[in-house]
């Protein structure tokens, strides 16, 4: 199963129908944006499922029918096991950004964290790769499907963190895993799930 988030909604890509969810059979011939029109526009629908094919096959079709972009970022922890959060557009988030041409996902994650938080790249060390998250958002008249590739990253420097204000980041804060309820109360569904899975695996 693959989950794709849109605002406070979840789109499931599954091989079989789900209970208590609007289920739509997959078709290679139809434009998935048109199939999802009701899901995207109806404020009363919060869960949807596209089934009858492998989730990866449906995902590849979505990439063709939407404008698809890739980003990378990280769950950054310091030596006190605190996680680094940014505050942007009135939501708590994790540092991340679009992968530039010629970059791989690891390089992009380190660069974006460095730029958004004012951290020296040499102070960041990749520990492992985490799950990817997917979400849909509207940009003017276009619908974008975005994949974000996440890494578990260790911070071991003495850098003074500084928000990249030109990216609308207004605050940066280190928080312990036990004290991130503030984040859970005001973040995106995809970030909440990523953090919950991260805490469980430790």
N, C-alpha and C positions, 0 to 999 in steps of 0.2 A: 504494500500500500504506500502511496505517495500522497502527502498533504500539500495543498497549495492554498495560501492565505490571501484573503482580500478583505481589507478593513477588519471587521469582527466576524467574518465568515470563513468557512473552511470548505474547500473543494477536495474530495477524495478521488483518487485514481485507483480503481480496484478491478479485480477480475470477476467478482461476484457482487450482487446487490447487497446493500446494507439496510439494516432495520432503522426505521424512524428517520430516513433520509430520502430526499427526492433522487431517484435513480434514473439516469439517462444512458441508453445503450450507445456504445461507441460506433461511429461511422467514419470511415476514412474519407468519404466523399464530401461530407459537410464541413463547413468552416466552424471550428469549435467556438469562436467568438460569438457567432450567431446562436449556437446551441446554448451558450451560457448567458445570453442576454437577460433572461428573466432572473437568473441567479445574481448577476451583477447589479441589476437595477432595482430589484424588489427588496425593500427593507424588512419584509416579513420572512424572507428565506435566509437561513443562516448556514445550512449544510446542503451539499449537493454531492452526487457521486456520478462519475463517468465509469461505466463498467463494460465488460465483455471483451476485453483485450488486456494484454499485459500492461501494467502501469507505465513501464518505460516506453512502450509503443505509443501510448496516449500522450505521454510527456513530449515525445519527439514531434508528434502532430501539433501539440500546443505551441512548441517553439517555432513551427512553420507559420501558424495562423496568427500569432501575436508578434510584436516586436520583442525579440529576445536579447537580454543583456546578462552579462556575468559580472559578479562582484566577489570580493574576498574580504575577510575580516577575522577578528579573533576574540576569544575570551582570554583576556590578559590578567595574569595573577602576579602579585608581587611576593616578596619573601615572607610576608605576614599572611599569605593566602587570601588576600583581599582581591576582589575583581574590579577592573576598571570600567566605569560606565561614563557615557557622555549624555548630555541633556540637549536635545535638538528638537525644535518645532513642538515644544511642550510635551515631549515624551522622553522617557529614559530609553537609551539604546546602547548598542555595543559599537565600537569603532569598526568601520568597514567602508569600502568604496569600489567603484567600477575598476575592472581590470583593463589597463591600458594596452594598446597594441604592442606586441613584442614582449610583454610580461607573462610570466606564469602566475598561477594563483597564489603561490607562496610569496613571491616577490611583491605582488600587489597588496597582500595582507599586511606585510611588514611596512611597506611604504605608506599605506593609508593610515595605519595606526600611528606611525611617526608623524605624519602631517597633521592629523586631526587632534592629536594629543600633545604635540611638541616634544616627542620622545626621540632620543637618538636611536637609530636603527640598531646600533651595536648593543644596546641595552635589552634587545628583544631576541628571544630564542624560541624557535618552534619546537614544541614537545611532541605533538601528534596532530593528525587531521581529524576533525570532527565531522558530524553530519552536514549535509547541505540543506539549506532552507529555500523555499520557493514562495514568492508572493506576486500578486498582480496589482498593478496600480495604474491610475489614469494620468497621463501627461498631455495636457491640452486636449486634443481630439483623438489621441492615440492610446491604446491599451498595451501596457508593457508587462511582459512576464520576466521576472528577475530571479536568477539563481544566485544565492550567496554561499560561497564555500568558506567554511569556518575552520579555524585552527585553535588548538590549545597552546597558549604562548606564555612563556615565563619572562617577567621583567626583573632585571637584576642591577639596575643602575641607580643613580642619584638624581636623575632628571627632575626638574620642576615642571610638572604637567601644566600645559597651557592650551586652552581651547582654540580651535581654528574658527574664529568668528565669521570669516567670509563663507564658511560652510554652515552658517546658522547654528553653530554649537555655542551654547551660552554657559555651560558648566561642565566640569569633569569631576568625578568623585570615585575614590576607592571605597568599596563596601565589602564587608565580610559576608560569607554565604549565609550566615544566620541573620543578617540584618538587611536583606535585600527585598523585604516585603514592600518597601517603598517603590522599588522597581516594578514588582509584580502588579502593583495597584495602578501603574501608569506606564505601560509599555505595550508593545505589539504582541499579538498571539504567537507569532513565529519565534520571537525572542524569548517569551515565557517558556515555550516548549523546549527550545534549545537549552536554556538554563536548567530546567527541570531534569532533562536527560543528562546534562553535564554533572549535576550534583549527584544523581543516582549512580553514575559510573565510577565515582571516586571511592 
